[in-house]
Amino acid sequence: MKHELLIQTPEIIRDFLIYMETVRGRSEKTVEEYYMDLRTFFRYLLMARGMVSSDIAYQKIDISVIDLEFISSVTLTDVYSFLVFCKDERGNAARTRARKTSCLRTFFKYLTGKTQQLQVDPLQELDSVKTGKSLPKYLTLEQSRQLLEAVEGKNKERDYAILTLFLNCGLRLSELCGLNYGDIRQDHTMRITGKGNKERIVYLNEACENALIRWMEVRPVDGVAAKDKNALFLSGRKRRICNKTVQHMVYQYLDKIGLGGQGYSVHKLRHTAATLMYQYGNVDVRTLQSILGHENLGTTEIYTHLSNQQIAQAAESNPLASFHVKKK
C-alpha cells in the first residue's frame, strides 16, 4: 500500500490494511479499495453524527479521530443508513454497494475474530446487496478473428502476440504486463503471476507459441533498461509495457474493426477467451477456473451462459422436437 495513505490512516484501520496485504496476500489495488471504502464509511458516520462542521466538504472530512471506542459504537442500522447514502447521495450502483458491504464485513470480522478487539460483531446479520448477474460482454469468434487480422504497423509482431495471448489464455491486463520471457517454459506452458501473487500455469497452444516466436525475433535487446531487461513485452521506448499502452493499443484495433465505443475493452478479451473455450472447446467449469485463476468457482460460472444459437440447437436436438400428434 502506498506510504502516504498509511500515514494519514488511523492506526486501527492501518493495521487491518497491512494485515490484508501482508498476511492475506491482497493486491495493492485491492487494499487501496479497502482504504477508500472504509474512509467513505467513517466520513459518513462523522457527518451523520454531527461530529464535523457543516461547512466542511465531504471529501475533506478527516477520519484520524477514528479509534476503537468509535468503532465499537457502530451498529447494523449505521451500515444500512450508509448504504442508502451511497445509493441516493453518491449514486453508487448495486455492485459498488456490494463491494463496500463486503469490505465492512471483512473489517469487523478481523476486529472480532483475528485481533479480538471487539467482543461482538455488529455486522453479523448484515445482508448482502443484491446485484443481479449480468452476462459478460465478449467478442464472437468471427470478431476475434477480425481483431487479429487487423494488426499492422511497426509493432505488429508485439501487438499480435499480445492479442493472441489475451484471446487464447484469458490473461488479466496486469498479468500480461508483468510477464517476463523467463515465464515462457520449454514444456509449452507459461507461468502467470495473478492476484495476490498467486502463480498458475497455462498451456500455450500453437497460435500462442508461433506469435511469441515472431515477437522474440524482433524484440529489442540493446538499449533496454536493466530493470526491464527480462520483460516479455516492451514499449516503443524499450521499457516494460504498461497498462495504458496496452489499453490504447487494444482500443485502436477495436475501433479499426468497427467495435470502438461499444463497451469492449482489454478485460472483455479475457471474457472472450473464457467464452470461446467454454462454447467451442467443451471445457468444464473447473478447468476454466484453473486457467483463469479464479479463487471462487462462482466467479467462473458466469461463463457458462449459452448463446441464443446454442439454446436453439439444444431445443432442436430434443427427440420430441419433430413429434406431432396424428389427427384422429
C-alpha positions in Angstrom: 0.0 0.0 0.0 1.2 3.5 -0.8 3.2 5.0 2.1 1.2 8.3 2.1 -2.0 6.5 2.6 -0.7 4.7 5.6 0.5 8.0 7.2 -3.0 9.6 7.1 -4.9 6.5 8.2 -5.9 5.8 11.8 -3.8 3.1 13.5 -6.6 0.6 13.9 -7.5 0.8 10.1 -3.9 0.9 9.1 -3.2 -2.4 11.0 -6.1 -4.0 9.1 -4.8 -2.9 5.7 -1.3 -4.1 6.5 -2.8 -7.5 7.6 -4.8 -7.8 4.4 -1.8 -7.1 2.2 0.9 -9.0 4.0 -0.9 -11.9 5.6 -3.9 -12.4 3.3 -1.9 -11.5 0.2 -4.4 -9.0 -1.2 -3.0 -6.8 -4.1 -2.1 -3.2 -3.5 -5.1 -2.1 -5.6 -7.5 -4.2 -3.5 -6.0 -2.8 -0.3 -6.4 0.7 -1.5 -10.1 0.0 -2.3 -10.5 -1.2 1.2 -9.0 2.0 2.5 -11.3 4.2 0.3 -14.4 2.2 1.3 -13.6 2.5 5.0 -12.8 6.2 4.6 -16.1 6.8 2.9 -18.0 4.9 5.6 -16.3 6.7 8.6 -16.7 10.1 6.9 -20.4 9.4 6.6 -20.7 8.4 10.2 -18.8 11.5 11.4 -21.1 13.6 9.3 -24.3 11.8 10.2 -23.5 12.1 13.9 -22.8 15.8 13.6 -19.2 15.4 14.6 -17.9 17.7 11.8 -18.7 21.2 10.9 -21.5 21.5 8.3 -19.3 23.8 6.2 -16.6 21.1 5.6 -16.9 19.4 2.3 -17.5 15.6 2.5 -14.2 14.9 0.7 -12.3 16.9 3.3 -13.6 15.2 6.4 -10.7 14.0 8.5 -11.0 10.4 9.8 -7.9 10.5 12.0 -10.2 10.6 15.1 -11.5 7.2 14.4 -10.4 4.8 17.2 -11.6 1.5 18.8 -14.1 3.3 21.0 -15.8 5.0 18.0 -15.8 1.7 16.0 -17.3 -0.1 19.0 -20.3 2.2 18.6 -21.1 1.2 15.1 -24.5 -0.6 14.6 -26.1 -2.6 11.9 -28.5 0.4 11.4 -25.5 2.7 10.8 -24.4 0.4 7.9 -27.8 0.3 6.3 -28.1 4.0 6.6 -24.7 4.3 4.9 -25.8 2.1 2.0 -28.8 4.3 1.5 -26.5 7.3 1.5 -24.3 5.6 -1.1 -27.2 4.9 -3.3 -29.1 8.2 -3.0 -26.4 10.8 -2.5 -23.3 9.2 -4.2 -25.2 7.4 -7.0 -23.4 4.1 -6.3 -24.6 1.1 -8.3 -25.6 -2.1 -6.6 -22.2 -3.7 -7.4 -20.3 -0.9 -5.8 -22.5 -1.0 -2.7 -22.0 -4.8 -2.6 -18.2 -4.2 -2.6 -18.5 -1.7 0.3 -20.6 -4.2 2.2 -18.0 -6.9 1.7 -15.3 -4.5 2.9 -17.1 -3.6 6.1 -17.9 -7.2 6.8 -14.3 -8.2 6.4 -13.1 -5.3 8.6 -15.4 -6.2 11.5 -14.6 -9.9 11.2 -10.9 -9.0 11.5 -11.6 -6.9 14.7 -13.6 -9.7 16.3 -12.1 -12.9 15.1 -8.4 -12.1 14.3 -7.5 -9.4 16.9 -10.4 -9.8 19.3 -10.5 -6.1 19.8 -14.3 -6.3 19.6 -16.3 -8.9 21.6 -19.4 -8.8 19.3 -19.5 -8.3 15.5 -22.3 -5.8 14.9 -22.5 -6.8 11.2 -23.0 -10.5 11.8 -26.6 -10.2 10.4 -25.7 -7.8 7.6 -27.5 -8.8 4.4 -25.6 -8.7 1.1 -26.6 -6.2 -1.6 -28.5 -7.9 -4.4 -26.5 -7.1 -7.6 -28.1 -9.4 -10.2 -25.8 -11.3 -12.5 -25.2 -9.7 -15.9 -23.7 -11.7 -18.7 -20.1 -10.8 -19.6 -19.7 -8.9 -22.8 -17.4 -10.7 -25.3 -16.3 -10.8 -28.9 -17.7 -13.5 -31.2 -15.4 -16.0 -32.8 -15.6 -14.0 -36.1 -14.9 -10.7 -34.4 -11.9 -12.2 -32.6 -10.5 -13.3 -36.0 -11.1 -9.8 -37.4 -9.3 -8.3 -34.5 -6.2 -10.4 -35.1 -6.3 -9.8 -38.8 -6.4 -6.0 -38.2 -2.9 -6.0 -36.7 -0.4 -4.0 -38.6 2.3 -1.3 -38.3 5.8 -1.2 -36.8 4.7 -3.0 -33.6 2.7 -5.7 -35.4 4.6 -8.7 -34.0 4.3 -7.4 -30.5 0.7 -6.4 -30.8 -0.3 -9.7 -32.5 1.4 -11.7 -29.7 -0.4 -9.6 -27.0 -3.8 -10.0 -28.6 -3.2 -13.7 -29.2 -2.4 -14.3 -25.5 -5.4 -12.4 -24.4 -7.8 -14.3 -26.7 -6.3 -17.7 -26.1 -5.1 -17.6 -22.4 -7.6 -15.2 -20.8 -5.0 -13.1 -19.1 -5.7 -10.1 -17.0 -4.1 -6.9 -18.1 -1.8 -6.7 -15.1 -0.8 -10.3 -15.7 0.2 -9.7 -19.3 2.2 -6.6 -18.5 4.0 -8.4 -15.7 5.2 -11.3 -17.9 8.9 -12.0 -18.2 10.3 -14.0 -21.1 11.6 -16.5 -18.5 7.9 -17.2 -17.7 7.7 -19.0 -21.1 8.8 -22.5 -20.4 10.2 -25.3 -22.6 7.2 -27.6 -21.9 4.8 -25.4 -23.9 3.5 -23.7 -20.8 3.6 -20.2 -19.3 3.8 -19.2 -15.7 1.4 -16.4 -14.7 1.5 -14.3 -11.6 -2.1 -13.4 -10.8 -3.9 -11.6 -8.0 -2.3 -11.8 -4.6 0.9 -13.0 -6.3 -0.6 -16.4 -6.8 1.0 -18.3 -9.6 -0.7 -20.6 -12.1 0.5 -22.4 -15.2 -1.4 -22.2 -18.6 -0.8 -24.2 -21.7 0.5 -22.4 -24.8 -1.2 -23.6 -28.0 0.3 -23.4 -31.4 -1.0 -20.0 -32.1 0.5 -18.6 -28.9 3.9 -20.2 -29.5 4.1 -19.0 -33.1 3.1 -15.5 -32.1 5.7 -15.4 -29.3 8.4 -16.7 -31.6 7.8 -14.0 -34.1 7.8 -11.3 -31.4 11.0 -12.6 -29.8 12.8 -12.5 -33.2 12.3 -8.7 -33.3 12.1 -7.9 -29.6 14.8 -5.2 -28.8 17.8 -6.2 -26.7 20.1 -3.2 -26.9 19.1 -0.1 -25.0 16.6 -1.8 -22.7 16.9 -0.6 -19.1 18.4 -3.0 -16.6 15.2 -3.2 -14.6 13.2 -4.1 -17.7 15.6 -6.4 -19.5 13.6 -9.5 -18.6 10.2 -8.1 -19.5 8.5 -10.1 -22.2 6.7 -7.1 -23.8 8.4 -3.7 -24.3 7.1 -0.3 -25.2 8.4 1.8 -28.1 10.8 3.4 -25.5 12.2 0.0 -24.7 10.6 -0.2 -21.3 8.3 -2.8 -19.8 5.0 -2.2 -21.4 2.5 -0.5 -19.1 -1.3 -1.0 -18.7 -2.2 2.3 -20.5 -0.1 1.4 -23.6 -1.8 -2.0 -23.9 -5.2 -0.5 -23.4 -4.6 2.2 -26.0 -3.4 -0.4 -28.5 -6.4 -2.7 -27.9 -8.9 0.3 -28.3 -7.2 1.2 -31.6 -7.7 -2.2 -33.1 -11.2 -2.5 -31.8 -12.0 0.8 -33.4 -10.4 -0.3 -36.6 -12.9 -3.3 -36.9 -15.9 -1.2 -36.0 -16.2 -2.1 -32.4 -15.0 1.1 -30.8 -17.2 2.8 -28.3 -19.4 -0.3 -27.7 -18.1 -1.2 -24.3 -15.4 -3.6 -25.4 -12.0 -3.4 -23.6 -8.9 -5.4 -22.6 -10.9 -7.1 -19.9 -13.6 -8.1 -22.4 -10.9 -10.0 -24.3 -10.4 -12.1 -21.1 -14.2 -12.7 -21.2 -13.9 -13.6 -24.9 -11.2 -16.3 -24.2 -13.2 -17.8 -21.5 -16.4 -17.8 -23.5 -14.8 -19.3 -26.6 -13.1 -22.1 -24.6 -16.4 -22.9 -22.9 -18.6 -22.7 -26.1 -16.3 -24.4 -28.6 -13.8 -26.4 -26.5 -16.1 -28.4 -24.3 -14.0 -27.1 -21.3 -15.6 -27.9 -18.0 -16.0 -25.1 -15.4 -13.4 -26.4 -13.0 -10.7 -26.4 -15.8 -11.8 -22.9 -16.8 -11.5 -21.8 -13.2 -7.8 -23.0 -13.2 -7.0 -21.4 -16.5 -8.4 -18.0 -15.4 -7.0 -18.1 -11.9 -10.4 -17.5 -10.2 -10.3 -18.1 -6.5 -14.1 -18.9 -6.3 -15.9 -21.2 -8.7 -18.9 -18.9 -8.6 -16.8 -16.3 -10.5 -16.2 -18.7 -13.3 -19.8 -20.0 -13.6 -20.9 -16.8 -15.3 -19.1 -18.1 -18.4 -21.5 -21.0 -18.6 -24.1 -18.7 -20.3 -25.3 -20.1 -23.6 -25.7 -18.2 -26.8 -29.1 -18.0 -28.5 -27.9 -20.3 -31.2 -26.8 -22.9 -28.7 -30.2 -22.7 -26.9 -31.9 -23.1 -30.3 -29.7 -26.1 -31.1 -30.5 -27.7 -27.8 -34.2 -27.3 -28.4 -33.9 -28.8 -31.8 -31.9 -31.8 -30.5 -34.8 -32.8 -28.2 -36.1 -36.1 -29.5 -39.6 -34.7 -29.3 -38.7 -31.7 -31.5 -40.4 -33.1 -34.6 -43.1 -35.1 -32.9 -46.7 -34.4 -33.9 -49.8 -36.0 -32.7 -51.7 -37.5 -35.5 -55.1 -36.1 -36.1 -57.9 -38.5 -35.3 
